[in-house]
Amino acid sequence: MQGNATLREVIQILFSNNVVIGTDINDAWRNVLWCIARNGYSYVIEKGSYENEVRKQVDKLMVVIEEPGKRPLAPFMPGGSGIPAPATEESIHQYFKEYIMGIEDDRSDKEDYKYSDFIMTQIDDVIKCLKVSNGNTNQACITIGNEFSTKLKDPPCLKVIDFKVVNKKLNCSVYFRSWDIFAAFPVNIGGLQLLKEYVLLHLDNIEDGNIFAYSAGAHIYEMYFDIVNMLNVDKIKI
């Protein structure tokens, strides 16, 4: 890479491999939308959420969020745009309490599970693992789902939450088999950051670190195309 490469050229090189780097959640979210608008392919959904509709998707995505704990966690829209943000601080905290921690669990008849069903049965062991190893372990990993998940109409999108201490900082890596970037990314990552901060409360002399997010099916639904086109330089084309 040339030393005088512009920021846009650097971003284009990264986007060519669907690698996105963001300072905070808002920055990462906008960059992922841009990446999918630029590099995604379009197809009609035959099985899954919103069947028979179009979505724009990349077949692989890696996101690095360098300061995921920076407040506000929620993304913000351009002033005067009139576009409602897909998440607020309140909705992120409510998601954390209800879907991550299982507090105020008021699930509907259509909800076969919540992530908290799997997270809360494993989180204490993950924290213990990190404590007794002084962070020197690769075993602090939570899996979402079980042998019955493939029989569900809508199996869990989030599959793995991994914690690692690197250079005295707690990093979190997550994997989504399928990921609604416009509507779900901000609340998902915001809630997982709050989970990371919960783990940090139980560790001594460890600071907050990065979030690394991966997906083999990161997408934007057709219903959001017009909004995404208003927010991005590169437009979604079908």
Buried (B, 14 or more C-beta within 10 A) or exposed (E): EEEEEEEEEEBEEBBEEBBBBBBBBBBBBBBBBBBBBBBBEBEEBEEBBEEEEBBBBBEEBBBBBBBBBBEBBBBEBEEEEEEEBBBBEEBBBBBBBBBBBBEEEEBEEEEBBBBBBBBBEBBEEBBEBBBEEEBEBEEBBBBBBEEEBEEEEEBBBBBBBBBBBEEEBBBBBBBBBBBBBBBBBBBBBBBBBBBBBBBBEBBEEBEBBBBBBBBBBBBBBBEBBEBBBEBBEBEBEE
